[in-house]
Amino acid sequence: MDRLPLNELLTHLDSKEQAFFTALDVQLEKIDKFYADREKEMMARTKLLHEQLDELADHKKLVQ
């Protein structure tokens, strides 16, 4: 069975099925955005932690 893109598939469905798949697609977009936002937050936090580790290493060199 060939796989159709969603926009083509919707043309073959009745109105209730179209509404269902459209609602699923909206929810999937929300999920995708949520995880993309979390990824950006974690990347920023990781960068900050690396900077703090570098500062700590520099401080350790000065103390020794």
All heavy atoms as TSV, in Angstrom:
chain	resi	resn	atom	element	x	y	z
A	1	MET	N	N	0.850	-1.185	0.000
A	1	MET	CA	C	0.000	0.000	0.000
A	1	MET	C	C	0.889	1.239	0.000
A	1	MET	O	O	1.818	1.358	0.784
A	1	MET	CB	C	-0.890	-0.012	1.250
A	1	MET	CG	C	-1.775	1.185	1.366
A	1	MET	SD	S	-2.826	1.028	2.840
A	1	MET	CE	C	-3.777	2.483	2.635
A	2	ASP	N	N	0.578	2.151	-0.899
A	2	ASP	CA	C	1.332	3.405	-0.975
A	2	ASP	C	C	0.919	4.328	0.157
A	2	ASP	O	O	-0.245	4.393	0.538
A	2	ASP	CB	C	1.074	4.106	-2.314
A	2	ASP	CG	C	1.677	3.342	-3.485
A	2	ASP	OD1	O	2.694	2.668	-3.273
A	2	ASP	OD2	O	1.125	3.422	-4.593
A	3	ARG	N	N	1.886	5.042	0.679
A	3	ARG	CA	C	1.610	6.016	1.736
A	3	ARG	C	C	1.396	7.375	1.098
A	3	ARG	O	O	2.195	7.816	0.276
A	3	ARG	CB	C	2.757	6.080	2.728
A	3	ARG	CG	C	2.882	4.802	3.517
A	3	ARG	CD	C	4.060	4.871	4.448
A	3	ARG	NE	N	4.194	3.621	5.126
A	3	ARG	CZ	C	4.188	3.489	6.443
A	3	ARG	NH1	N	4.077	4.525	7.208
A	3	ARG	NH2	N	4.314	2.305	6.994
A	4	LEU	N	N	0.319	8.019	1.504
A	4	LEU	CA	C	0.005	9.342	0.979
A	4	LEU	C	C	0.353	10.410	2.005
A	4	LEU	O	O	0.191	10.185	3.207
A	4	LEU	CB	C	-1.497	9.451	0.663
A	4	LEU	CG	C	-2.066	8.534	-0.409
A	4	LEU	CD1	C	-3.583	8.688	-0.491
A	4	LEU	CD2	C	-1.459	8.858	-1.753
A	5	PRO	N	N	0.792	11.576	1.531
A	5	PRO	CA	C	0.956	12.682	2.472
A	5	PRO	C	C	-0.408	13.055	3.055
A	5	PRO	O	O	-1.456	12.813	2.429
A	5	PRO	CB	C	1.498	13.821	1.615
A	5	PRO	CG	C	1.910	13.209	0.317
A	5	PRO	CD	C	1.180	11.908	0.191
A	6	LEU	N	N	-0.402	13.626	4.248
A	6	LEU	CA	C	-1.656	13.936	4.939
A	6	LEU	C	C	-2.587	14.782	4.092
A	6	LEU	O	O	-3.791	14.503	4.017
A	6	LEU	CB	C	-1.384	14.637	6.273
A	6	LEU	CG	C	-2.612	14.965	7.115
A	6	LEU	CD1	C	-3.381	13.698	7.464
A	6	LEU	CD2	C	-2.215	15.717	8.371
A	7	ASN	N	N	-2.054	15.796	3.412
A	7	ASN	CA	C	-2.938	16.658	2.627
A	7	ASN	C	C	-3.629	15.900	1.491
A	7	ASN	O	O	-4.769	16.209	1.143
A	7	ASN	CB	C	-2.193	17.887	2.097
A	7	ASN	CG	C	-1.017	17.516	1.213
A	7	ASN	OD1	O	-0.569	16.386	1.172
A	7	ASN	ND2	N	-0.502	18.515	0.515
A	8	GLU	N	N	-2.976	14.888	0.925
A	8	GLU	CA	C	-3.624	14.065	-0.101
A	8	GLU	C	C	-4.592	13.068	0.521
A	8	GLU	O	O	-5.665	12.811	-0.026
A	8	GLU	CB	C	-2.589	13.326	-0.934
A	8	GLU	CG	C	-1.828	14.204	-1.903
A	8	GLU	CD	C	-0.872	13.395	-2.757
A	8	GLU	OE1	O	-1.229	12.268	-3.164
A	8	GLU	OE2	O	0.240	13.894	-2.994
A	9	LEU	N	N	-4.210	12.513	1.634
A	9	LEU	CA	C	-5.063	11.542	2.323
A	9	LEU	C	C	-6.385	12.168	2.719
A	9	LEU	O	O	-7.446	11.550	2.577
A	9	LEU	CB	C	-4.345	11.000	3.562
A	9	LEU	CG	C	-5.148	10.056	4.456
A	9	LEU	CD1	C	-5.471	8.771	3.709
A	9	LEU	CD2	C	-4.412	9.773	5.734
A	10	LEU	N	N	-6.352	13.399	3.195
A	10	LEU	CA	C	-7.570	14.068	3.662
A	10	LEU	C	C	-8.619	14.183	2.566
A	10	LEU	O	O	-9.816	14.143	2.851
A	10	LEU	CB	C	-7.243	15.455	4.221
A	10	LEU	CG	C	-6.518	15.472	5.556
A	10	LEU	CD1	C	-6.147	16.903	5.944
A	10	LEU	CD2	C	-7.328	14.826	6.656
A	11	THR	N	N	-8.197	14.288	1.320
A	11	THR	CA	C	-9.158	14.417	0.221
A	11	THR	C	C	-9.955	13.124	-0.005
A	11	THR	O	O	-11.008	13.156	-0.622
A	11	THR	CB	C	-8.463	14.824	-1.095
A	11	THR	OG1	O	-7.534	13.808	-1.468
A	11	THR	CG2	C	-7.757	16.159	-0.945
A	12	HIS	N	N	-9.449	12.007	0.523
A	12	HIS	CA	C	-10.108	10.714	0.342
A	12	HIS	C	C	-10.998	10.331	1.534
A	12	HIS	O	O	-11.604	9.259	1.537
A	12	HIS	CB	C	-9.075	9.607	0.129
A	12	HIS	CG	C	-8.226	9.799	-1.082
A	12	HIS	ND1	N	-8.684	9.568	-2.365
A	12	HIS	CD2	C	-6.941	10.221	-1.223
A	12	HIS	CE1	C	-7.728	9.829	-3.222
A	12	HIS	NE2	N	-6.660	10.233	-2.554
A	13	LEU	N	N	-11.093	11.178	2.536
A	13	LEU	CA	C	-11.831	10.866	3.751
A	13	LEU	C	C	-13.131	11.654	3.825
A	13	LEU	O	O	-13.259	12.709	3.213
A	13	LEU	CB	C	-10.971	11.198	4.979
A	13	LEU	CG	C	-9.606	10.521	5.052
A	13	LEU	CD1	C	-8.835	11.043	6.253
A	13	LEU	CD2	C	-9.742	9.010	5.118
A	14	ASP	N	N	-14.061	11.125	4.628
A	14	ASP	CA	C	-15.286	11.895	4.844
A	14	ASP	C	C	-15.006	13.009	5.856
A	14	ASP	O	O	-13.922	13.096	6.435
A	14	ASP	CB	C	-16.452	11.000	5.291
A	14	ASP	CG	C	-16.255	10.342	6.646
A	14	ASP	OD1	O	-15.649	10.977	7.529
A	14	ASP	OD2	O	-16.701	9.198	6.824
A	15	SER	N	N	-15.978	13.874	6.087
A	15	SER	CA	C	-15.745	15.072	6.904
A	15	SER	C	C	-15.375	14.742	8.357
A	15	SER	O	O	-14.533	15.417	8.949
A	15	SER	CB	C	-16.958	15.995	6.860
A	15	SER	OG	O	-18.085	15.338	7.402
A	16	LYS	N	N	-15.967	13.693	8.927
A	16	LYS	CA	C	-15.619	13.316	10.308
A	16	LYS	C	C	-14.186	12.812	10.394
A	16	LYS	O	O	-13.454	13.148	11.330
A	16	LYS	CB	C	-16.575	12.249	10.839
A	16	LYS	CG	C	-17.955	12.768	11.176
A	16	LYS	CD	C	-18.817	11.670	11.753
A	16	LYS	CE	C	-20.212	12.198	12.041
A	16	LYS	NZ	N	-21.063	11.163	12.626
A	17	GLU	N	N	-13.789	12.015	9.427
A	17	GLU	CA	C	-12.422	11.512	9.409
A	17	GLU	C	C	-11.427	12.659	9.174
A	17	GLU	O	O	-10.365	12.709	9.803
A	17	GLU	CB	C	-12.258	10.446	8.323
A	17	GLU	CG	C	-12.990	9.154	8.644
A	17	GLU	CD	C	-13.017	8.190	7.469
A	17	GLU	OE1	O	-13.082	8.623	6.302
A	17	GLU	OE2	O	-12.963	6.977	7.740
A	18	GLN	N	N	-11.781	13.578	8.310
A	18	GLN	CA	C	-10.922	14.743	8.071
A	18	GLN	C	C	-10.748	15.557	9.348
A	18	GLN	O	O	-9.632	15.966	9.683
A	18	GLN	CB	C	-11.514	15.630	6.974
A	18	GLN	CG	C	-11.387	15.064	5.590
A	18	GLN	CD	C	-12.005	15.970	4.539
A	18	GLN	OE1	O	-12.456	17.077	4.826
A	18	GLN	NE2	N	-12.039	15.489	3.300
A	19	ALA	N	N	-11.847	15.779	10.047
A	19	ALA	CA	C	-11.789	16.542	11.295
A	19	ALA	C	C	-10.904	15.819	12.322
A	19	ALA	O	O	-10.114	16.451	13.027
A	19	ALA	CB	C	-13.186	16.761	11.848
A	20	PHE	N	N	-11.045	14.496	12.406
A	20	PHE	CA	C	-10.253	13.704	13.337
A	20	PHE	C	C	-8.752	13.841	13.028
A	20	PHE	O	O	-7.951	14.129	13.911
A	20	PHE	CB	C	-10.688	12.243	13.285
A	20	PHE	CG	C	-9.864	11.331	14.140
A	20	PHE	CD1	C	-10.013	11.343	15.519
A	20	PHE	CD2	C	-8.952	10.462	13.571
A	20	PHE	CE1	C	-9.252	10.497	16.325
A	20	PHE	CE2	C	-8.191	9.613	14.360
A	20	PHE	CZ	C	-8.345	9.636	15.739
A	21	PHE	N	N	-8.376	13.633	11.770
A	21	PHE	CA	C	-6.967	13.708	11.398
A	21	PHE	C	C	-6.425	15.127	11.526
A	21	PHE	O	O	-5.265	15.323	11.904
A	21	PHE	CB	C	-6.736	13.154	9.988
A	21	PHE	CG	C	-6.641	11.654	9.955
A	21	PHE	CD1	C	-7.726	10.889	9.548
A	21	PHE	CD2	C	-5.485	11.007	10.349
A	21	PHE	CE1	C	-7.649	9.504	9.530
A	21	PHE	CE2	C	-5.397	9.621	10.337
A	21	PHE	CZ	C	-6.481	8.873	9.928
A	22	THR	N	N	-7.242	16.100	11.244
A	22	THR	CA	C	-6.820	17.493	11.414
A	22	THR	C	C	-6.568	17.777	12.892
A	22	THR	O	O	-5.565	18.412	13.250
A	22	THR	CB	C	-7.875	18.457	10.836
A	22	THR	OG1	O	-8.032	18.171	9.437
A	22	THR	CG2	C	-7.458	19.893	11.011
A	23	ALA	N	N	-7.446	17.297	13.765
A	23	ALA	CA	C	-7.264	17.486	15.214
A	23	ALA	C	C	-6.004	16.758	15.690
A	23	ALA	O	O	-5.246	17.298	16.504
A	23	ALA	CB	C	-8.493	16.985	15.968
A	24	LEU	N	N	-5.759	15.565	15.181
A	24	LEU	CA	C	-4.537	14.835	15.536
A	24	LEU	C	C	-3.297	15.603	15.095
A	24	LEU	O	O	-2.312	15.689	15.842
A	24	LEU	CB	C	-4.521	13.449	14.886
A	24	LEU	CG	C	-5.411	12.380	15.490
A	24	LEU	CD1	C	-5.276	11.087	14.682
A	24	LEU	CD2	C	-5.082	12.120	16.937
A	25	ASP	N	N	-3.366	16.172	13.911
A	25	ASP	CA	C	-2.231	16.921	13.394
A	25	ASP	C	C	-1.955	18.157	14.252
A	25	ASP	O	O	-0.788	18.472	14.540
A	25	ASP	CB	C	-2.482	17.329	11.939
A	25	ASP	CG	C	-1.216	17.755	11.237
A	25	ASP	OD1	O	-0.189	17.049	11.362
A	25	ASP	OD2	O	-1.245	18.812	10.562
A	26	VAL	N	N	-2.997	18.832	14.706
A	26	VAL	CA	C	-2.841	19.988	15.592
A	26	VAL	C	C	-2.169	19.560	16.894
A	26	VAL	O	O	-1.239	20.220	17.381
A	26	VAL	CB	C	-4.197	20.676	15.862
A	26	VAL	CG1	C	-4.106	21.682	16.993
A	26	VAL	CG2	C	-4.722	21.333	14.591
A	27	GLN	N	N	-2.613	18.447	17.464
A	27	GLN	CA	C	-2.020	17.956	18.707
A	27	GLN	C	C	-0.563	17.550	18.507
A	27	GLN	O	O	0.286	17.798	19.365
A	27	GLN	CB	C	-2.842	16.792	19.274
A	27	GLN	CG	C	-4.245	17.172	19.690
A	27	GLN	CD	C	-4.251	18.321	20.685
A	27	GLN	OE1	O	-3.526	18.304	21.674
A	27	GLN	NE2	N	-5.074	19.319	20.430
A	28	LEU	N	N	-0.271	16.936	17.383
A	28	LEU	CA	C	1.108	16.548	17.081
A	28	LEU	C	C	1.998	17.783	16.974
A	28	LEU	O	O	3.138	17.781	17.465
A	28	LEU	CB	C	1.170	15.732	15.790
A	28	LEU	CG	C	2.549	15.233	15.367
A	28	LEU	CD1	C	3.175	14.366	16.459
A	28	LEU	CD2	C	2.451	14.479	14.064
A	29	GLU	N	N	1.514	18.833	16.373
A	29	GLU	CA	C	2.276	20.077	16.284
A	29	GLU	C	C	2.559	20.643	17.677
A	29	GLU	O	O	3.654	21.135	17.947
A	29	GLU	CB	C	1.532	21.117	15.440
A	29	GLU	CG	C	1.493	20.804	13.966
A	29	GLU	CD	C	2.874	20.815	13.319
A	29	GLU	OE1	O	3.732	21.628	13.736
A	29	GLU	OE2	O	3.101	19.993	12.419
A	30	LYS	N	N	1.579	20.568	18.581
A	30	LYS	CA	C	1.773	21.038	19.957
A	30	LYS	C	C	2.867	20.231	20.652
A	30	LYS	O	O	3.723	20.783	21.345
A	30	LYS	CB	C	0.477	20.934	20.761
A	30	LYS	CG	C	-0.576	21.938	20.374
A	30	LYS	CD	C	-1.817	21.731	21.236
A	30	LYS	CE	C	-2.961	22.609	20.822
A	30	LYS	NZ	N	-4.158	22.360	21.656
A	31	ILE	N	N	2.828	18.923	20.470
A	31	ILE	CA	C	3.829	18.039	21.079
A	31	ILE	C	C	5.206	18.345	20.515
A	31	ILE	O	O	6.189	18.465	21.257
A	31	ILE	CB	C	3.454	16.560	20.856
A	31	ILE	CG1	C	2.193	16.224	21.644
A	31	ILE	CG2	C	4.617	15.636	21.225
A	31	ILE	CD1	C	1.562	14.899	21.258
A	32	ASP	N	N	5.278	18.499	19.202
A	32	ASP	CA	C	6.545	18.796	18.553
A	32	ASP	C	C	7.121	20.116	19.064
A	32	ASP	O	O	8.308	20.204	19.374
A	32	ASP	CB	C	6.361	18.840	17.038
A	32	ASP	CG	C	7.672	18.999	16.312
A	32	ASP	OD1	O	8.569	18.158	16.526
A	32	ASP	OD2	O	7.791	19.965	15.520
A	33	LYS	N	N	6.288	21.140	19.185
A	33	LYS	CA	C	6.731	22.440	19.687
A	33	LYS	C	C	7.190	22.327	21.138
A	33	LYS	O	O	8.220	22.898	21.515
A	33	LYS	CB	C	5.622	23.478	19.574
A	33	LYS	CG	C	6.055	24.866	20.018
A	33	LYS	CD	C	4.935	25.865	19.932
A	33	LYS	CE	C	5.335	27.259	20.340
A	33	LYS	NZ	N	6.285	27.409	21.392
A	34	PHE	N	N	6.453	21.587	21.956
A	34	PHE	CA	C	6.822	21.404	23.357
A	34	PHE	C	C	8.240	20.836	23.466
A	34	PHE	O	O	9.084	21.364	24.193
A	34	PHE	CB	C	5.815	20.485	24.057
A	34	PHE	CG	C	6.224	20.100	25.450
A	34	PHE	CD1	C	5.977	20.950	26.507
A	34	PHE	CD2	C	6.852	18.894	25.697
A	34	PHE	CE1	C	6.352	20.607	27.806
A	34	PHE	CE2	C	7.235	18.531	26.981
A	34	PHE	CZ	C	6.978	19.399	28.034
A	35	TYR	N	N	8.506	19.751	22.741
A	35	TYR	CA	C	9.815	19.114	22.847
A	35	TYR	C	C	10.911	19.951	22.194
A	35	TYR	O	O	12.052	19.946	22.661
A	35	TYR	CB	C	9.782	17.691	22.313
A	35	TYR	CG	C	9.145	16.753	23.304
A	35	TYR	CD1	C	7.872	16.236	23.104
A	35	TYR	CD2	C	9.801	16.420	24.477
A	35	TYR	CE1	C	7.275	15.404	24.044
A	35	TYR	CE2	C	9.214	15.582	25.422
A	35	TYR	CZ	C	7.955	15.084	25.197
A	35	TYR	OH	O	7.373	14.268	26.122
A	36	ALA	N	N	10.598	20.691	21.150
A	36	ALA	CA	C	11.583	21.589	20.551
A	36	ALA	C	C	11.957	22.691	21.543
A	36	ALA	O	O	13.141	23.041	21.678
A	36	ALA	CB	C	11.043	22.189	19.259
A	37	ASP	N	N	10.964	23.221	22.249
A	37	ASP	CA	C	11.236	24.237	23.273
A	37	ASP	C	C	12.081	23.672	24.407
A	37	ASP	O	O	13.016	24.324	24.885
A	37	ASP	CB	C	9.927	24.807	23.834
A	37	ASP	CG	C	9.158	25.656	22.840
A	37	ASP	OD1	O	9.732	26.036	21.791
A	37	ASP	OD2	O	7.971	25.939	23.096
A	38	ARG	N	N	11.760	22.462	24.865
A	38	ARG	CA	C	12.555	21.844	25.937
A	38	ARG	C	C	13.982	21.618	25.472
A	38	ARG	O	O	14.935	21.784	26.235
A	38	ARG	CB	C	11.942	20.494	26.365
A	38	ARG	CG	C	10.573	20.525	26.986
A	38	ARG	CD	C	10.400	21.316	28.251
A	38	ARG	NE	N	10.155	22.726	28.082
A	38	ARG	CZ	C	9.037	23.300	27.614
A	38	ARG	NH1	N	8.042	22.590	27.240
A	38	ARG	NH2	N	8.943	24.609	27.526
A	39	GLU	N	N	14.154	21.208	24.214
A	39	GLU	CA	C	15.495	20.982	23.689
A	39	GLU	C	C	16.300	22.283	23.698
A	39	GLU	O	O	17.474	22.299	24.084
A	39	GLU	CB	C	15.422	20.411	22.273
A	39	GLU	CG	C	16.786	20.128	21.682
A	39	GLU	CD	C	16.719	19.572	20.280
A	39	GLU	OE1	O	15.708	19.751	19.576
A	39	GLU	OE2	O	17.730	18.964	19.867
A	40	LYS	N	N	15.679	23.382	23.276
A	40	LYS	CA	C	16.359	24.683	23.285
A	40	LYS	C	C	16.759	25.068	24.709
A	40	LYS	O	O	17.866	25.560	24.943
A	40	LYS	CB	C	15.460	25.760	22.696
A	40	LYS	CG	C	15.317	25.687	21.203
A	40	LYS	CD	C	14.368	26.762	20.695
A	40	LYS	CE	C	14.054	26.556	19.237
A	40	LYS	NZ	N	13.031	27.497	18.756
A	41	GLU	N	N	15.860	24.847	25.660
A	41	GLU	CA	C	16.155	25.153	27.060
A	41	GLU	C	C	17.336	24.327	27.562
A	41	GLU	O	O	18.226	24.846	28.248
A	41	GLU	CB	C	14.937	24.892	27.946
A	41	GLU	CG	C	13.798	25.864	27.742
A	41	GLU	CD	C	12.543	25.461	28.493
A	41	GLU	OE1	O	12.572	24.502	29.295
A	41	GLU	OE2	O	11.508	26.115	28.268
A	42	MET	N	N	17.345	23.053	27.229
A	42	MET	CA	C	18.426	22.183	27.688
A	42	MET	C	C	19.744	22.534	27.016
A	42	MET	O	O	20.807	22.437	27.642
A	42	MET	CB	C	18.084	20.709	27.456
A	42	MET	CG	C	16.973	20.181	28.354
A	42	MET	SD	S	17.370	20.313	30.112
A	42	MET	CE	C	16.296	21.651	30.599
A	43	MET	N	N	19.717	22.938	25.769
A	43	MET	CA	C	20.940	23.353	25.093
A	43	MET	C	C	21.506	24.607	25.753
A	43	MET	O	O	22.723	24.699	25.974
A	43	MET	CB	C	20.678	23.600	23.601
A	43	MET	CG	C	20.304	22.342	22.823
A	43	MET	SD	S	21.567	21.074	22.846
A	43	MET	CE	C	22.742	21.779	21.723
A	44	ALA	N	N	20.644	25.547	26.110
A	44	ALA	CA	C	21.086	26.765	26.792
A	44	ALA	C	C	21.643	26.425	28.168
A	44	ALA	O	O	22.684	26.960	28.582
A	44	ALA	CB	C	19.933	27.763	26.906
A	45	ARG	N	N	20.981	25.536	28.871
A	45	ARG	CA	C	21.457	25.134	30.202
A	45	ARG	C	C	22.800	24.407	30.105
A	45	ARG	O	O	23.692	24.621	30.925
A	45	ARG	CB	C	20.415	24.246	30.869
A	45	ARG	CG	C	20.785	23.868	32.267
A	45	ARG	CD	C	19.716	23.063	32.940
A	45	ARG	NE	N	20.248	22.541	34.176
A	45	ARG	CZ	C	19.598	22.481	35.297
A	45	ARG	NH1	N	18.356	22.878	35.355
A	45	ARG	NH2	N	20.151	21.983	36.372
A	46	THR	N	N	22.936	23.548	29.114
A	46	THR	CA	C	24.194	22.830	28.909
A	46	THR	C	C	25.330	23.809	28.636
A	46	THR	O	O	26.432	23.672	29.189
A	46	THR	CB	C	24.055	21.829	27.742
A	46	THR	OG1	O	23.035	20.886	28.077
A	46	THR	CG2	C	25.356	21.106	27.459
A	47	LYS	N	N	25.063	24.811	27.804
A	47	LYS	CA	C	26.081	25.824	27.517
A	47	LYS	C	C	26.491	26.550	28.798
A	47	LYS	O	O	27.678	26.741	29.057
A	47	LYS	CB	C	25.540	26.818	26.494
A	47	LYS	CG	C	26.542	27.867	26.115
A	47	LYS	CD	C	25.966	28.853	25.112
A	47	LYS	CE	C	27.004	29.941	24.841
A	47	LYS	NZ	N	26.438	31.091	24.174
A	48	LEU	N	N	25.507	26.924	29.614
A	48	LEU	CA	C	25.793	27.607	30.868
A	48	LEU	C	C	26.627	26.723	31.803
A	48	LEU	O	O	27.589	27.181	32.415
A	48	LEU	CB	C	24.495	28.021	31.555
A	48	LEU	CG	C	24.620	28.720	32.902
A	48	LEU	CD1	C	25.400	30.019	32.772
A	48	LEU	CD2	C	23.253	28.960	33.502
A	49	LEU	N	N	26.279	25.455	31.900
A	49	LEU	CA	C	27.034	24.534	32.748
A	49	LEU	C	C	28.472	24.374	32.267
A	49	LEU	O	O	29.407	24.324	33.082
A	49	LEU	CB	C	26.335	23.185	32.840
A	49	LEU	CG	C	25.037	23.167	33.656
A	49	LEU	CD1	C	24.331	21.824	33.499
A	49	LEU	CD2	C	25.317	23.458	35.121
A	50	HIS	N	N	28.663	24.300	30.952
A	50	HIS	CA	C	30.023	24.207	30.422
A	50	HIS	C	C	30.815	25.472	30.758
A	50	HIS	O	O	31.997	25.381	31.115
A	50	HIS	CB	C	30.009	23.973	28.908
A	50	HIS	CG	C	29.773	22.558	28.515
A	50	HIS	ND1	N	30.716	21.564	28.681
A	50	HIS	CD2	C	28.698	21.962	27.955
A	50	HIS	CE1	C	30.231	20.418	28.249
A	50	HIS	NE2	N	28.994	20.627	27.809
A	51	GLU	N	N	30.180	26.618	30.652
A	51	GLU	CA	C	30.851	27.868	31.001
A	51	GLU	C	C	31.229	27.881	32.486
A	51	GLU	O	O	32.331	28.309	32.850
A	51	GLU	CB	C	29.952	29.063	30.670
A	51	GLU	CG	C	29.785	29.296	29.183
A	51	GLU	CD	C	28.697	30.320	28.851
A	51	GLU	OE1	O	28.045	30.849	29.782
A	51	GLU	OE2	O	28.506	30.586	27.655
A	52	GLN	N	N	30.329	27.411	33.334
A	52	GLN	CA	C	30.615	27.357	34.763
A	52	GLN	C	C	31.760	26.395	35.064
A	52	GLN	O	O	32.621	26.676	35.911
A	52	GLN	CB	C	29.359	26.972	35.550
A	52	GLN	CG	C	28.312	28.063	35.566
A	52	GLN	CD	C	27.018	27.610	36.230
A	52	GLN	OE1	O	26.787	26.426	36.443
A	52	GLN	NE2	N	26.167	28.578	36.555
A	53	LEU	N	N	31.792	25.261	34.383
A	53	LEU	CA	C	32.899	24.308	34.568
A	53	LEU	C	C	34.224	24.917	34.140
A	53	LEU	O	O	35.250	24.722	34.803
A	53	LEU	CB	C	32.634	23.020	33.787
A	53	LEU	CG	C	31.673	22.033	34.427
A	53	LEU	CD1	C	31.335	20.905	33.451
A	53	LEU	CD2	C	32.251	21.462	35.710
A	54	ASP	N	N	34.197	25.647	33.026
A	54	ASP	CA	C	35.422	26.310	32.570
A	54	ASP	C	C	35.897	27.340	33.600
A	54	ASP	O	O	37.090	27.427	33.894
A	54	ASP	CB	C	35.208	26.981	31.216
A	54	ASP	CG	C	35.031	25.973	30.087
A	54	ASP	OD1	O	35.409	24.788	30.263
A	54	ASP	OD2	O	34.500	26.372	29.025
A	55	GLU	N	N	34.964	28.110	34.146
A	55	GLU	CA	C	35.323	29.094	35.174
A	55	GLU	C	C	35.882	28.412	36.416
A	55	GLU	O	O	36.853	28.881	37.010
A	55	GLU	CB	C	34.101	29.940	35.552
A	55	GLU	CG	C	33.686	30.935	34.495
A	55	GLU	CD	C	32.454	31.728	34.897
A	55	GLU	OE1	O	32.186	31.876	36.119
A	55	GLU	OE2	O	31.759	32.203	33.994
A	56	LEU	N	N	35.279	27.309	36.803
A	56	LEU	CA	C	35.756	26.563	37.965
A	56	LEU	C	C	37.174	26.031	37.726
A	56	LEU	O	O	38.039	26.096	38.612
A	56	LEU	CB	C	34.797	25.418	38.289
A	56	LEU	CG	C	35.078	24.609	39.537
A	56	LEU	CD1	C	35.037	25.500	40.783
A	56	LEU	CD2	C	34.068	23.482	39.672
A	57	ALA	N	N	37.410	25.527	36.533
A	57	ALA	CA	C	38.748	25.024	36.206
A	57	ALA	C	C	39.760	26.163	36.241
A	57	ALA	O	O	40.881	25.993	36.756
A	57	ALA	CB	C	38.732	24.360	34.831
A	58	ASP	N	N	39.386	27.328	35.711
A	58	ASP	CA	C	40.285	28.491	35.753
A	58	ASP	C	C	40.557	28.906	37.196
A	58	ASP	O	O	41.696	29.225	37.559
A	58	ASP	CB	C	39.688	29.669	34.972
A	58	ASP	CG	C	39.636	29.412	33.470
A	58	ASP	OD1	O	40.343	28.497	32.990
A	58	ASP	OD2	O	38.871	30.133	32.790
A	59	HIS	N	N	39.536	28.919	38.007
A	59	HIS	CA	C	39.689	29.285	39.422
A	59	HIS	C	C	40.611	28.285	40.139
A	59	HIS	O	O	41.464	28.674	40.937
A	59	HIS	CB	C	38.321	29.343	40.112
A	59	HIS	CG	C	38.388	29.681	41.559
A	59	HIS	ND1	N	38.715	30.944	41.993
A	59	HIS	CD2	C	38.182	28.933	42.675
A	59	HIS	CE1	C	38.709	30.957	43.317
A	59	HIS	NE2	N	38.379	29.741	43.754
A	60	LYS	N	N	40.434	27.015	39.829
A	60	LYS	CA	C	41.258	25.970	40.450
A	60	LYS	C	C	42.733	26.169	40.105
A	60	LYS	O	O	43.602	26.007	40.959
A	60	LYS	CB	C	40.771	24.592	39.996
A	60	LYS	CG	C	41.479	23.446	40.652
A	60	LYS	CD	C	40.903	22.115	40.202
A	60	LYS	CE	C	41.641	20.957	40.833
A	60	LYS	NZ	N	41.139	19.666	40.364
A	61	LYS	N	N	43.010	26.573	38.869
A	61	LYS	CA	C	44.399	26.823	38.446
A	61	LYS	C	C	44.998	27.990	39.237
A	61	LYS	O	O	46.173	27.965	39.586
A	61	LYS	CB	C	44.443	27.139	36.955
A	61	LYS	CG	C	44.208	25.945	36.069
A	61	LYS	CD	C	44.208	26.343	34.604
A	61	LYS	CE	C	43.783	25.197	33.715
A	61	LYS	NZ	N	43.675	25.614	32.316
A	62	LEU	N	N	44.183	29.002	39.503
A	62	LEU	CA	C	44.677	30.174	40.232
A	62	LEU	C	C	44.964	29.848	41.693
A	62	LEU	O	O	45.905	30.386	42.293
A	62	LEU	CB	C	43.657	31.321	40.173
A	62	LEU	CG	C	43.451	31.981	38.825
A	62	LEU	CD1	C	42.309	33.001	38.893
A	62	LEU	CD2	C	44.743	32.672	38.362
A	63	VAL	N	N	44.184	28.964	42.270
A	63	VAL	CA	C	44.320	28.611	43.688
A	63	VAL	C	C	45.528	27.712	43.914
A	63	VAL	O	O	46.180	27.789	44.952
A	63	VAL	CB	C	43.016	27.950	44.219
A	63	VAL	CG1	C	43.188	27.428	45.615
A	63	VAL	CG2	C	41.869	28.938	44.139
A	64	GLN	N	N	45.834	26.883	42.981
A	64	GLN	CA	C	46.943	25.913	43.151
A	64	GLN	C	C	48.286	26.567	43.091
A	64	GLN	O	O	48.729	27.404	42.595
A	64	GLN	CB	C	46.864	24.793	42.126
A	64	GLN	CG	C	45.713	23.896	42.370
A	64	GLN	CD	C	45.604	22.773	41.324
A	64	GLN	OE1	O	46.294	22.770	40.321
A	64	GLN	NE2	N	44.713	21.833	41.584
